[in-house]
Amino acid sequence: MIVPMPPASLNFAEAFEIGDRFWALGKVLQDDPKHTKPPHRVLTFRYSIRAMLARILIVDREYRSLNQTGQGTSTEDTMRTQKDRNHWNMVWESYAGVLFFAMDSSIECFTHALNAMGYLLKPADFIDITNDNKLKQVSLANLLDPPKPNANKPAFATCQNLFPKICRHWSFHRGLISQIIEYHDASKHRHSVVIGHTPGFHFLKPDPKQAMDKAAFKVGMTQTVVAPDYNLTVQTLTTDYQAFMIGWLRTAREEVETIFNLPFQKLPIDT
C-alpha cells in the first residue's frame, strides 16, 4: 500500500488567531461586573491560554524542522555506519520527545483554561482555581473523561452540560489523544519511540509501552529493527493533532461566543 507523503509543514494560523481572541476574552470577562470572581482570575485563564499557544508554536516549529534535510531528516550517505545511524536515531528521538510533549501539554493547558471559564460561571461545580491543592486536580481525566464506577468527579457532568460541543469534539477524538499521551509518556519515562526513517516519514514503535521481547522485528541488510507500521509515524500523528486542535479551538470559540454572547471578532486584542 502506498502511504501519501505528509506535508512538510503545518498551518496553525487559525489556532493562533483564536488563541489571541481567547486571551482578549479573559480581560473582558474579568472587567464584567455581572460575574463574581476571585482576584486575578484573568491570569489563571490567560496564562493557560498563553501556555497552550506556546506549545502549539513548538509543534509548528519542530515539525517543520523535523522534515528539513540535515535537521530532522537524514540522507542515505549520512547513514552508512552504525555510529551514523546511532546519531540520527538520537536526532529523530529528540524531535519526537519534544513534539509529543508539546502536543500533550497544549491539550492539558486548554483544559485548565476550560476549567477557569467554568469556574467563573459555576464555581461550586468546577475545580477551585484559588486553591493550590485543588488546582492539581485539573486534568483531562477529571473534566473530560467519563468517571469510573464510584469515582467522585463533580466537574465532569457540569462540564458536559455547560460545554457540550467542546466535550463532544474531545470524545470523538479520544483515540488520537490517547495515542499522543501514550507516546509522550513512553518517550518521557521509558525509552525511544522512533524506530526508523525514510524521507518524509519517521516511523513509530507500534505499541510504545510493549516489552521488547514481545515486539515483532524486521531483519534488514544492515540491522534488525522493530517492525514498523508504515501508517504510524510522527508525521501522521502530528498532522492529525493539528486537525484536532484547530477543530477543538474553533468549536470552543463558537460555543463560548454563544454562552457569553460575545462575538470574538469584536474582542479588543490589544488589552
PEMO-V815176 format. One record per residue. RES is the residue in three letters. SS is DSSP state (a for helix, b for strand, c for the rest). OMEGA is omega in radians with two decimals (NA if undefined). Layout:
RES;SS;OMEGA
RES;SS;OMEGA
This chain:
MET;c;3.14
ILE;c;3.12
VAL;c;-3.13
PRO;c;3.10
MET;c;3.14
PRO;c;3.11
PRO;c;3.14
ALA;c;3.08
SER;c;-3.11
LEU;c;-3.09
ASN;c;3.13
PHE;c;-3.06
ALA;a;-3.11
GLU;a;3.11
ALA;a;3.14
PHE;a;3.13
GLU;a;3.14
ILE;a;3.11
GLY;a;3.09
ASP;a;3.14
ARG;a;3.06
PHE;a;3.07
TRP;a;3.12
ALA;a;3.13
LEU;a;-3.13
GLY;a;-3.13
LYS;a;-3.14
VAL;a;-3.13
LEU;a;3.10
GLN;a;-3.09
ASP;a;-3.09
ASP;c;-3.05
PRO;c;-3.09
LYS;c;3.10
HIS;c;3.04
THR;c;-3.03
LYS;c;3.07
PRO;c;3.08
PRO;c;3.04
HIS;c;3.06
ARG;a;-3.11
VAL;a;-3.12
LEU;a;3.09
THR;a;3.13
PHE;a;-3.04
ARG;a;-3.14
TYR;a;3.05
SER;a;3.12
ILE;a;3.14
ARG;a;3.13
ALA;a;3.10
MET;a;-3.13
LEU;a;3.10
ALA;a;3.11
ARG;a;3.09
ILE;a;3.08
LEU;a;3.08
ILE;a;3.14
VAL;a;3.14
ASP;a;-3.07
ARG;a;-3.05
GLU;a;3.09
TYR;a;3.13
ARG;a;-3.14
SER;a;3.11
LEU;a;-3.05
ASN;c;3.12
GLN;c;3.12
THR;b;-3.11
GLY;c;3.08
GLN;c;3.09
GLY;c;-3.10
THR;b;-3.12
SER;c;3.04
THR;c;-3.07
GLU;a;-3.09
ASP;a;3.07
THR;a;-3.09
MET;c;-2.99
ARG;c;-3.08
THR;c;3.10
GLN;a;3.09
LYS;a;3.08
ASP;a;-3.11
ARG;a;3.09
ASN;a;3.13
HIS;a;-3.07
TRP;a;3.05
ASN;a;3.08
MET;a;3.13
VAL;a;-3.13
TRP;a;-3.10
GLU;a;3.12
SER;a;3.09
TYR;a;-3.12
ALA;a;-3.13
GLY;a;-3.13
VAL;a;-3.11
LEU;a;-3.13
PHE;a;3.03
PHE;a;-3.03
ALA;a;3.13
MET;a;3.14
ASP;a;-3.08
SER;a;-3.14
SER;a;3.12
ILE;a;3.13
GLU;a;-3.13
CYS;a;3.11
PHE;a;3.08
THR;a;3.05
HIS;a;3.10
ALA;a;3.13
LEU;a;3.10
ASN;a;3.13
ALA;a;3.07
MET;a;3.13
GLY;a;-3.14
TYR;a;3.11
LEU;a;-3.07
LEU;a;-3.09
LYS;c;-3.03
PRO;c;-3.13
ALA;c;-3.02
ASP;c;3.10
PHE;c;-3.06
ILE;c;-3.03
ASP;c;-3.10
ILE;c;3.11
THR;c;-3.06
ASN;c;-3.07
ASP;a;-3.12
ASN;a;3.13
LYS;a;3.14
LEU;a;3.09
LYS;c;-3.12
GLN;c;3.12
VAL;c;-3.10
SER;c;3.07
LEU;a;-3.08
ALA;a;-3.05
ASN;a;-3.13
LEU;a;-2.89
LEU;c;3.14
ASP;c;3.10
PRO;c;-3.10
PRO;c;3.02
LYS;c;3.14
PRO;c;3.10
ASN;c;3.11
ALA;c;3.12
ASN;c;-3.11
LYS;c;-3.05
PRO;a;-3.09
ALA;a;-3.04
PHE;a;-3.08
ALA;a;3.14
THR;a;3.11
CYS;a;3.11
GLN;a;-3.11
ASN;a;-3.07
LEU;a;-3.10
PHE;c;-3.03
PRO;a;-3.12
LYS;a;3.09
ILE;a;-3.12
CYS;a;3.11
ARG;a;3.12
HIS;a;3.08
TRP;a;-3.07
SER;a;-3.13
PHE;a;-3.09
HIS;c;-3.06
ARG;a;3.13
GLY;a;3.10
LEU;a;-3.12
ILE;a;3.11
SER;a;3.10
GLN;a;-3.14
ILE;a;3.14
ILE;a;-3.13
GLU;a;3.14
TYR;a;3.07
HIS;a;-3.11
ASP;a;-3.13
ALA;a;-3.11
SER;a;-3.13
LYS;a;-2.96
HIS;a;-2.88
ARG;c;-2.99
HIS;c;3.12
SER;c;-3.12
VAL;c;3.10
VAL;b;-3.04
ILE;b;3.13
GLY;b;-3.02
HIS;b;2.81
THR;b;-3.11
PRO;c;-3.14
GLY;c;-3.06
PHE;b;2.98
HIS;b;-2.98
PHE;b;-3.10
LEU;b;3.00
LYS;c;-3.01
PRO;c;3.08
ASP;c;-2.95
PRO;c;-3.09
LYS;c;3.13
GLN;c;3.08
ALA;c;-3.06
MET;a;-3.13
ASP;a;3.09
LYS;a;-3.09
ALA;c;3.04
ALA;c;-3.11
PHE;b;3.10
LYS;b;-3.13
VAL;b;3.13
GLY;c;-3.10
MET;c;-3.06
THR;c;-3.09
GLN;c;3.04
THR;b;-3.06
VAL;b;3.02
VAL;b;-3.09
ALA;c;-3.09
PRO;c;2.85
ASP;c;-2.97
TYR;c;3.06
ASN;c;-3.06
LEU;c;-3.09
THR;b;3.03
VAL;a;-3.10
GLN;a;-3.09
THR;a;-3.13
LEU;a;3.14
THR;a;3.09
THR;a;3.09
ASP;a;3.08
TYR;a;-3.12
GLN;a;3.13
ALA;a;3.11
PHE;a;-3.00
MET;a;3.12
ILE;a;3.10
GLY;a;-3.14
TRP;a;3.14
LEU;a;3.10
ARG;a;3.11
THR;a;3.13
ALA;a;3.13
ARG;a;-3.11
GLU;a;-3.10
GLU;a;-3.13
VAL;a;3.05
GLU;a;-3.13
THR;a;-3.10
ILE;a;-3.05
PHE;a;-3.10
ASN;c;-3.11
LEU;c;3.08
PRO;c;-3.05
PHE;a;-3.08
GLN;a;3.14
LYS;a;-3.12
LEU;c;3.14
PRO;c;-3.07
ILE;c;-3.01
ASP;c;3.09
THR;c;NA
